[in-house]
Structures are given as structure tokens and as C-alpha cells.
Amino acid sequence: MIKLVEYVDSLGRNPFVVWHRKLDDMTRARVTTALVRLEEGNTSNLKAVGRGIVELRMNFGPGYRVYLAWDGPITIVLLGGGSKARQQVDIETARARWADFKQRKRQGEV
């Protein structure tokens, strides 16, 4: 079993939740289903994109992605979401969030 946690920045903002809430009901349900499958151990749609960031690829609509990072052997931090069209920008944003998370964790803030 994999544990999913959501990244929250130093101001208390949760970018994954903000993105997820903007999705239409059908898309939100499909993303949620993909996350449940991930929690159950199905990592077949994960692809490493560098510097510790992994994308959960969903092949529907514009090619939705959830950006995440492993924080230990069973914990995944959800860093945000996006689509194939904004992939490179979203990856860079996820990298910055991951670096922030790791720094704040080392300082005992997370």
C-alpha cells in the first residue's frame, strides 16, 4: 500500500487540490481513480522526469498528468497536476515544490 500526501507550501496553499478542484466532474473522477490505483500499488503509469520528479500519466483528454515525488519507500508527495500541453512548465514547477518540501522537511517544518 502506498501513502499519498499533498504538498502544502509555506503559506498553506495546496497546489494539487487547487488544480484538482478546477477539473470537471468526470475528469476529477478519472484522476481520483488513477490515484486510488496508485495507492493500491499500481505504478505502471509512472514515468520519471528527472530530479526526483515522477509523472502519473493519464491517457485521456489533453493527456492529464499528476506530478509527484517519492518521500521514502511508501510515501508519495502530490506536487500538482497539469496536461501534456504544459508539461515542461509543470515539471519545472514540481521540481521547485519538491526542493521546497525537502528543505522545509530538513528544517522540521513539514
Rosetta constraint file for C-alpha pairs under 8 A:
AtomPair CA 1 CA 39 HARMONIC 5.81 0.50
AtomPair CA 1 CA 40 HARMONIC 5.21 0.50
AtomPair CA 1 CA 41 HARMONIC 5.74 0.50
AtomPair CA 1 CA 74 HARMONIC 7.18 0.50
AtomPair CA 2 CA 38 HARMONIC 7.08 0.50
AtomPair CA 2 CA 39 HARMONIC 4.53 0.50
AtomPair CA 2 CA 40 HARMONIC 6.33 0.50
AtomPair CA 2 CA 41 HARMONIC 6.11 0.50
AtomPair CA 2 CA 74 HARMONIC 4.90 0.50
AtomPair CA 2 CA 75 HARMONIC 5.92 0.50
AtomPair CA 2 CA 76 HARMONIC 7.22 0.50
AtomPair CA 3 CA 39 HARMONIC 6.18 0.50
AtomPair CA 3 CA 74 HARMONIC 5.99 0.50
AtomPair CA 3 CA 75 HARMONIC 4.71 0.50
AtomPair CA 3 CA 76 HARMONIC 6.15 0.50
AtomPair CA 4 CA 39 HARMONIC 6.81 0.50
AtomPair CA 4 CA 75 HARMONIC 5.91 0.50
AtomPair CA 4 CA 76 HARMONIC 4.92 0.50
AtomPair CA 4 CA 77 HARMONIC 6.02 0.50
AtomPair CA 4 CA 78 HARMONIC 6.90 0.50
AtomPair CA 5 CA 75 HARMONIC 7.22 0.50
AtomPair CA 5 CA 76 HARMONIC 6.15 0.50
AtomPair CA 5 CA 77 HARMONIC 4.91 0.50
AtomPair CA 5 CA 78 HARMONIC 6.08 0.50
AtomPair CA 6 CA 14 HARMONIC 6.99 0.50
AtomPair CA 6 CA 16 HARMONIC 6.83 0.50
AtomPair CA 6 CA 77 HARMONIC 5.40 0.50
AtomPair CA 6 CA 78 HARMONIC 4.69 0.50
AtomPair CA 6 CA 79 HARMONIC 6.60 0.50
AtomPair CA 7 CA 14 HARMONIC 6.09 0.50
AtomPair CA 7 CA 15 HARMONIC 7.32 0.50
AtomPair CA 7 CA 16 HARMONIC 7.37 0.50
AtomPair CA 7 CA 77 HARMONIC 5.96 0.50
AtomPair CA 7 CA 78 HARMONIC 5.79 0.50
AtomPair CA 7 CA 79 HARMONIC 5.39 0.50
AtomPair CA 7 CA 97 HARMONIC 7.69 0.50
AtomPair CA 7 CA 101 HARMONIC 7.22 0.50
AtomPair CA 8 CA 12 HARMONIC 5.56 0.50
AtomPair CA 8 CA 13 HARMONIC 5.36 0.50
AtomPair CA 8 CA 14 HARMONIC 4.56 0.50
AtomPair CA 8 CA 15 HARMONIC 7.19 0.50
AtomPair CA 9 CA 13 HARMONIC 5.38 0.50
AtomPair CA 9 CA 14 HARMONIC 6.60 0.50
AtomPair CA 9 CA 97 HARMONIC 7.68 0.50
AtomPair CA 9 CA 100 HARMONIC 7.81 0.50
AtomPair CA 9 CA 101 HARMONIC 7.65 0.50
AtomPair CA 14 CA 18 HARMONIC 6.39 0.50
AtomPair CA 15 CA 19 HARMONIC 6.19 0.50
AtomPair CA 15 CA 79 HARMONIC 6.84 0.50
AtomPair CA 15 CA 80 HARMONIC 5.50 0.50
AtomPair CA 16 CA 20 HARMONIC 6.02 0.50
AtomPair CA 16 CA 78 HARMONIC 6.48 0.50
AtomPair CA 16 CA 79 HARMONIC 5.91 0.50
AtomPair CA 16 CA 80 HARMONIC 4.06 0.50
AtomPair CA 16 CA 81 HARMONIC 6.08 0.50
AtomPair CA 17 CA 21 HARMONIC 5.99 0.50
AtomPair CA 17 CA 80 HARMONIC 7.82 0.50
AtomPair CA 18 CA 22 HARMONIC 6.59 0.50
AtomPair CA 19 CA 23 HARMONIC 6.95 0.50
AtomPair CA 19 CA 80 HARMONIC 6.86 0.50
AtomPair CA 19 CA 81 HARMONIC 6.15 0.50
AtomPair CA 19 CA 82 HARMONIC 7.59 0.50
AtomPair CA 20 CA 28 HARMONIC 6.40 0.50
AtomPair CA 20 CA 81 HARMONIC 7.38 0.50
AtomPair CA 21 CA 28 HARMONIC 7.51 0.50
AtomPair CA 23 CA 27 HARMONIC 5.99 0.50
AtomPair CA 23 CA 28 HARMONIC 5.47 0.50
AtomPair CA 24 CA 28 HARMONIC 5.99 0.50
AtomPair CA 25 CA 29 HARMONIC 6.17 0.50
AtomPair CA 26 CA 30 HARMONIC 6.36 0.50
AtomPair CA 27 CA 31 HARMONIC 6.17 0.50
AtomPair CA 28 CA 32 HARMONIC 6.07 0.50
AtomPair CA 29 CA 33 HARMONIC 6.12 0.50
AtomPair CA 30 CA 34 HARMONIC 6.29 0.50
AtomPair CA 31 CA 35 HARMONIC 6.31 0.50
AtomPair CA 31 CA 58 HARMONIC 7.73 0.50
AtomPair CA 32 CA 36 HARMONIC 6.21 0.50
AtomPair CA 33 CA 37 HARMONIC 6.26 0.50
AtomPair CA 34 CA 38 HARMONIC 6.24 0.50
AtomPair CA 34 CA 58 HARMONIC 7.69 0.50
AtomPair CA 35 CA 39 HARMONIC 6.19 0.50
AtomPair CA 36 CA 40 HARMONIC 6.30 0.50
AtomPair CA 37 CA 41 HARMONIC 6.53 0.50
AtomPair CA 37 CA 42 HARMONIC 5.45 0.50
AtomPair CA 38 CA 42 HARMONIC 4.76 0.50
AtomPair CA 38 CA 43 HARMONIC 5.81 0.50
AtomPair CA 45 CA 56 HARMONIC 5.57 0.50
AtomPair CA 45 CA 57 HARMONIC 5.44 0.50
AtomPair CA 45 CA 58 HARMONIC 7.35 0.50
AtomPair CA 46 CA 54 HARMONIC 6.34 0.50
AtomPair CA 46 CA 55 HARMONIC 5.57 0.50
AtomPair CA 46 CA 56 HARMONIC 4.61 0.50
AtomPair CA 46 CA 57 HARMONIC 6.33 0.50
AtomPair CA 47 CA 54 HARMONIC 5.44 0.50
AtomPair CA 47 CA 55 HARMONIC 5.34 0.50
AtomPair CA 47 CA 56 HARMONIC 6.62 0.50
AtomPair CA 47 CA 57 HARMONIC 7.45 0.50
AtomPair CA 48 CA 52 HARMONIC 7.33 0.50
AtomPair CA 48 CA 53 HARMONIC 6.05 0.50
AtomPair CA 48 CA 54 HARMONIC 4.24 0.50
AtomPair CA 48 CA 55 HARMONIC 6.37 0.50
AtomPair CA 49 CA 53 HARMONIC 5.65 0.50
AtomPair CA 49 CA 54 HARMONIC 5.51 0.50
AtomPair CA 49 CA 55 HARMONIC 6.86 0.50
AtomPair CA 49 CA 91 HARMONIC 7.56 0.50
AtomPair CA 50 CA 54 HARMONIC 7.32 0.50
AtomPair CA 51 CA 95 HARMONIC 6.96 0.50
AtomPair CA 52 CA 69 HARMONIC 5.94 0.50
AtomPair CA 52 CA 70 HARMONIC 7.42 0.50
AtomPair CA 52 CA 95 HARMONIC 7.73 0.50
AtomPair CA 52 CA 98 HARMONIC 8.00 0.50
AtomPair CA 53 CA 67 HARMONIC 6.79 0.50
AtomPair CA 53 CA 68 HARMONIC 5.82 0.50
AtomPair CA 53 CA 69 HARMONIC 5.05 0.50
AtomPair CA 53 CA 91 HARMONIC 7.47 0.50
AtomPair CA 53 CA 94 HARMONIC 7.01 0.50
AtomPair CA 53 CA 95 HARMONIC 6.45 0.50
AtomPair CA 53 CA 98 HARMONIC 7.71 0.50
AtomPair CA 54 CA 67 HARMONIC 5.88 0.50
AtomPair CA 54 CA 68 HARMONIC 5.32 0.50
AtomPair CA 54 CA 69 HARMONIC 5.79 0.50
AtomPair CA 55 CA 65 HARMONIC 6.03 0.50
AtomPair CA 55 CA 66 HARMONIC 5.55 0.50
AtomPair CA 55 CA 67 HARMONIC 4.61 0.50
AtomPair CA 55 CA 68 HARMONIC 6.18 0.50
AtomPair CA 56 CA 65 HARMONIC 5.45 0.50
AtomPair CA 56 CA 66 HARMONIC 5.04 0.50
AtomPair CA 56 CA 67 HARMONIC 6.42 0.50
AtomPair CA 56 CA 68 HARMONIC 7.63 0.50
AtomPair CA 57 CA 63 HARMONIC 7.14 0.50
AtomPair CA 57 CA 64 HARMONIC 6.36 0.50
AtomPair CA 57 CA 65 HARMONIC 4.91 0.50
AtomPair CA 57 CA 66 HARMONIC 6.93 0.50
AtomPair CA 58 CA 63 HARMONIC 5.82 0.50
AtomPair CA 58 CA 64 HARMONIC 5.23 0.50
AtomPair CA 58 CA 65 HARMONIC 6.06 0.50
AtomPair CA 59 CA 63 HARMONIC 5.11 0.50
AtomPair CA 59 CA 64 HARMONIC 6.83 0.50
AtomPair CA 60 CA 64 HARMONIC 6.83 0.50
AtomPair CA 62 CA 83 HARMONIC 5.87 0.50
AtomPair CA 62 CA 84 HARMONIC 6.27 0.50
AtomPair CA 62 CA 85 HARMONIC 7.26 0.50
AtomPair CA 63 CA 83 HARMONIC 5.29 0.50
AtomPair CA 63 CA 84 HARMONIC 5.09 0.50
AtomPair CA 63 CA 85 HARMONIC 7.96 0.50
AtomPair CA 64 CA 81 HARMONIC 7.41 0.50
AtomPair CA 64 CA 82 HARMONIC 5.74 0.50
AtomPair CA 64 CA 83 HARMONIC 4.23 0.50
AtomPair CA 64 CA 84 HARMONIC 6.29 0.50
AtomPair CA 65 CA 81 HARMONIC 5.51 0.50
AtomPair CA 65 CA 82 HARMONIC 5.22 0.50
AtomPair CA 65 CA 83 HARMONIC 5.44 0.50
AtomPair CA 65 CA 84 HARMONIC 7.03 0.50
AtomPair CA 66 CA 78 HARMONIC 7.25 0.50
AtomPair CA 66 CA 79 HARMONIC 7.57 0.50
AtomPair CA 66 CA 80 HARMONIC 5.88 0.50
AtomPair CA 66 CA 81 HARMONIC 4.21 0.50
AtomPair CA 66 CA 82 HARMONIC 6.47 0.50
AtomPair CA 67 CA 78 HARMONIC 6.22 0.50
AtomPair CA 67 CA 79 HARMONIC 5.41 0.50
AtomPair CA 67 CA 80 HARMONIC 5.30 0.50
AtomPair CA 67 CA 81 HARMONIC 5.68 0.50
AtomPair CA 67 CA 82 HARMONIC 7.99 0.50
AtomPair CA 67 CA 90 HARMONIC 7.81 0.50
AtomPair CA 67 CA 91 HARMONIC 7.17 0.50
AtomPair CA 67 CA 94 HARMONIC 6.35 0.50
AtomPair CA 68 CA 76 HARMONIC 6.48 0.50
AtomPair CA 68 CA 77 HARMONIC 5.40 0.50
AtomPair CA 68 CA 78 HARMONIC 4.53 0.50
AtomPair CA 68 CA 79 HARMONIC 5.10 0.50
AtomPair CA 68 CA 80 HARMONIC 7.18 0.50
AtomPair CA 68 CA 94 HARMONIC 7.38 0.50
AtomPair CA 69 CA 76 HARMONIC 5.59 0.50
AtomPair CA 69 CA 77 HARMONIC 5.32 0.50
AtomPair CA 69 CA 78 HARMONIC 6.91 0.50
AtomPair CA 69 CA 79 HARMONIC 7.47 0.50
AtomPair CA 69 CA 98 HARMONIC 7.16 0.50
AtomPair CA 70 CA 74 HARMONIC 7.46 0.50
AtomPair CA 70 CA 75 HARMONIC 5.87 0.50
AtomPair CA 70 CA 76 HARMONIC 4.55 0.50
AtomPair CA 70 CA 77 HARMONIC 6.32 0.50
AtomPair CA 71 CA 75 HARMONIC 5.21 0.50
AtomPair CA 71 CA 76 HARMONIC 5.70 0.50
AtomPair CA 71 CA 77 HARMONIC 6.62 0.50
AtomPair CA 72 CA 76 HARMONIC 7.80 0.50
AtomPair CA 79 CA 94 HARMONIC 5.68 0.50
AtomPair CA 79 CA 97 HARMONIC 6.58 0.50
AtomPair CA 79 CA 98 HARMONIC 7.17 0.50
AtomPair CA 80 CA 90 HARMONIC 7.84 0.50
AtomPair CA 80 CA 94 HARMONIC 6.71 0.50
AtomPair CA 81 CA 90 HARMONIC 7.38 0.50
AtomPair CA 82 CA 86 HARMONIC 6.66 0.50
AtomPair CA 82 CA 87 HARMONIC 6.92 0.50
AtomPair CA 82 CA 90 HARMONIC 6.50 0.50
AtomPair CA 83 CA 87 HARMONIC 6.08 0.50
AtomPair CA 86 CA 90 HARMONIC 6.01 0.50
AtomPair CA 87 CA 91 HARMONIC 6.06 0.50
AtomPair CA 88 CA 92 HARMONIC 6.32 0.50
AtomPair CA 89 CA 93 HARMONIC 6.25 0.50
AtomPair CA 90 CA 94 HARMONIC 6.08 0.50
AtomPair CA 91 CA 95 HARMONIC 6.17 0.50
AtomPair CA 92 CA 96 HARMONIC 6.39 0.50
AtomPair CA 93 CA 97 HARMONIC 6.28 0.50
AtomPair CA 94 CA 98 HARMONIC 6.03 0.50
AtomPair CA 95 CA 99 HARMONIC 6.17 0.50
AtomPair CA 96 CA 100 HARMONIC 6.20 0.50
AtomPair CA 97 CA 101 HARMONIC 6.07 0.50
AtomPair CA 98 CA 102 HARMONIC 6.18 0.50
AtomPair CA 99 CA 103 HARMONIC 6.17 0.50
AtomPair CA 100 CA 104 HARMONIC 6.11 0.50
AtomPair CA 101 CA 105 HARMONIC 5.99 0.50
AtomPair CA 101 CA 110 HARMONIC 7.29 0.50
AtomPair CA 102 CA 106 HARMONIC 6.20 0.50
AtomPair CA 103 CA 107 HARMONIC 6.41 0.50
AtomPair CA 104 CA 108 HARMONIC 6.20 0.50
AtomPair CA 104 CA 109 HARMONIC 5.05 0.50
AtomPair CA 104 CA 110 HARMONIC 5.83 0.50
AtomPair CA 105 CA 109 HARMONIC 5.54 0.50
AtomPair CA 105 CA 110 HARMONIC 4.73 0.50
